[in-house]
Each structure stands twice: as C-alpha cells, then as structure tokens.
Amino acid sequence: MRCLNSRGLELDWIAQVTEGSLHNYRQVEITGFSIDSRKIKPGEVFIALKGERTDGHLFLEEAFRRGASGAIVSRAVEAPGAFNLIEVEDTKAALQALARAYRRTFRIPIVAVTGSSGKTTTKELLYVILAERFRAYRSPGNYNTEYGLPLAILAMPQDTEVGIFELGLQRPGDIAELAEILEPTVGIITSIGEAHLGFFRDLEELAQNKWELIARLPQDGLAILNLDSPHLRQRRGQFGRVVGFGLEAEADYKGSQLDETSLEGLRFTISSPRGNFAIESRLLGRFNAYNILAAAGAALELGASLEDVQRAVVAFRPIPHRMELRRSGLGLILDDSYNANPTAVREALLALAKLGTAHRKVLVLGDMLELGEWAVEAHRQLAEPIAQAGVELVFTLGGLAAETGKALQERGWAERVVITRSHDELKEALLARLRDGRNLILVKGSRAMELDKLVETLICG
C-alpha cells in the first residue's frame, strides 16, 4: 500500500508527532508515504513495518534506490544511500500517530462507514453525491485496516472539504482502534450481518463492535443507522443525534415502492425531511437500496441537494465484482465475487429471484470463510434460500460450498448440482452445462476463492 498525494509535510514535524529522532537530514520534498518498498514512488517516505512474515527494515536499500525521501525505522540500520531516517520505538504506532496528527489539521466533516456489507458501495455513492458541490475525498480501494486507513488519511488533500473513509472489522477491537485514529464526526453503519463470525460469539457481539464507531463520535457528531436492523434500532437511544434509514422501520430516510425486477436497475421513492423524491439506479438488489438510502441520507445531512442525490445515483456504476451485470458467451453474469458471508449470499439470492428474465438462473457458489465452527452448518443452511430463489443449476467450488451442494442433493437436486474442487474443473463444468448461452449466472464466494478470476476467464472466452 502507498499514499498517493503530496502532503507538504516537514520531516521535523513528522519526527515530533511520532516521537522519533531524525538522522542524516537532507532537505527534500515529501510526496507521500509507503509501506511497500516494491511500489514506492520518488519522494515518498518509506515506513519499515515489521510483520509476521517479513521486516520492512530489510528493504531499506530498495526503497531508497526507488527514490524514497526518507524512512521511519524502529532501529538503527545501515543501508546504502539511506538518509532522513526517523528512528521511533514502534513503526506501526508511528504510522498511526502520524495519521492521527495529520487528521487533526482538518476542521471538516469526516465520515466513517462500516457494516457487514455495503461499506464500499456506500462510501463511493456518498463520494459521488458530495463531489457535486464539495471538494470531497474518499479512501481508495480497500484501505480500511490498521495499515490502510492511516495511509488513506495521509493521502487526503489539504484543501478537502469533506472526507469519507471505510472502517473494516475482522476481529474484536478493530473498529475502536480505527475510529481512534480517524476521529470521525459522522458514523454510518450500513448493516449487521453474518460476517467474520469465526471471531465473534454471535451477532450481538459483532453489532457491539460495530457500535464502537458511534461510541467514539464527538458529542455533537451524527450517527446514521440502518433501522431495519434490530441490533442497531435497539441502540439508537445510546447516542445523541441519530438519523435513520430503512425500507421497513420508521426512519428519517425511508425507501418505498421498491422495484427490483429490472436488469436495468432499481427504482424506488425516498421520503425525507426535505420531501419525497424518486431514485433511479443502475444497481441491482434490495441490499443496494439500503446503500443508496445511507449515502443519500448522509449527503443531504451534510448539505447536498435532492438534485445532487438523483443526478449522482443515476450515473453511478456498480463497483467491479459487486453485483456487476456482465455479458459472456454463457449469457449474463451477476458478478458478486468480491466477497461473501451467509447474509450477503441470501441477499444476492433474493436479488436473483426478483429479477424478471427468461434466462435460466444459475448459482456459482464458493466457500464462505471466517465462519469458525459454524462454517459447515452455515453452508448447509443455504440450501433452503437457494431452493426458494428459482435457481435451476448450482455449481460449487471448495470443501465448504460442497456442503451446500450435498444439502441440496439430499433435497432431490442430484441432477441440478455440480460439486467441483478446482477452478479448472468448475470452468469445464460450466462450459459443458451452460453452452446454450441463455443463462443468468450469480457468482458468489469469499475473496480467497478468487472467483473474480473465473469471471474474467469466462468473459474473455
């Protein structure tokens, strides 16, 4: 990961806020920060992190050979060509302290988005809406971790008028740690679903960890919550200013008259404190209506107009591999291969079921990971929603997804389920069974299953 934009920061200030000592000073222009010596750009400061597998201090020579303007290190090192070495006690803590100090130079709305699903889409939607009238910035890609978030903060241009960041949760304490670095003024929780349950006792504990974002907002901050989630609805009284959104519960921003049957995208109406307005979107699936509601509500609360929302949403394209409708020789592919958890798979199946089409509906399912001891049962429980979704053929990849296939076979689906163990076997099965090209294929699985690569292979032929 690396930080892309020039911050105009001074080395002595960096040393001060990281409680480090500067050695072998040379006057330079700092253009950013990087933790990857292989991708460093001229002018960037290299931060030598020590991980489980390697140690950034071993790559100082490479970093300076590629044009580093300095480095933050945790021990005295000898590296040919090295200069502007800031020695600190802990480089990870220094990165986070630097990001926190830089964030405190801004007196602007800082939005943090978290949730079991929909984080990135909501972040990107909110960005395009606010960019209609503000100098908006959002964290790039998936820079939402203990390392990525600080780099995203440090990449924020100094003339930014509103910043939008994503906070990822994998283990207990992650959201609290990230919120303490970012110090957001607005917190959005998109959903509470069955993600990362291998690290949490149950949904209640997961919800409480998501709530750490709201607990760390300032007293005059703004919480924007999905009130259709009972875990969030019951907590709304624990914070001062709460704005709710939803499709079912009473909410400040409520969607109604939802039409999710067209391959062209969603259509619905939003009732808001400013009145009712129509939404047309190219996004598919009921779950994306929640993402639109969250982004629209946040944007309007931050000063956008109804017209800003409508204009930005109708132009917004799906993020790659997130319910992206694509064409291939096998027919249409609903590429939702970026990641998966049980809640997200059910939502994707519901979206597939609602779509009006003459195409055969097909599911390609890869393993859902990070579910701990519940993993096998979670996969077997998908048999019922698959059966109800109008799916005609199911192809599975991986040992856990095979449990879904077996559960379907026990229901009498022996001829409609193909269980595979490798990408090559899966591709061959798809080409053999779907050769007529009249298919609508939903592809869903955890990121580590690399089903995105399969999709690209099918599209490219």
Secondary structure, DSSP 8 states (H G I E B T S, - for coil): -B--S-----HHHHHHHTT-EEES-------EEES-TTT--TTEEEE--B-SS-BGGGGHHHHHHTT-SEEEESS----TT--SEEE-S-HHHHHHHHHHHHHTT--S-EEEEE-SS-HHHHHHHHHHHHTTTS-EEE--TT--STTHHHHHHHTS-TT-SEEEEE---SSTTHHHHHHHHH--SEEEE----S-SGGGSSSHHHHHHHHHHHHHTS-TT-EEEEETTSHHHHTTGGGSSSEEEEESSS--SEEEEEEE---TT--EEEEEETTEEEEEE-S--SHHHHHHHHHHHHHHHHTT--HHHHHHHHHH----TTSSEEEEETTEEEEEE-S---HHHHHHHHHHHHH---SSEEEEEEE---S-GGGHHHHHHTTHHHHHHTT--EEEEESHHHHHHHHHHHTTT-GGGEEEESSHHHHHHHHHHH-TTS-EEEEEE--GGG-HHHHHHHHHH-
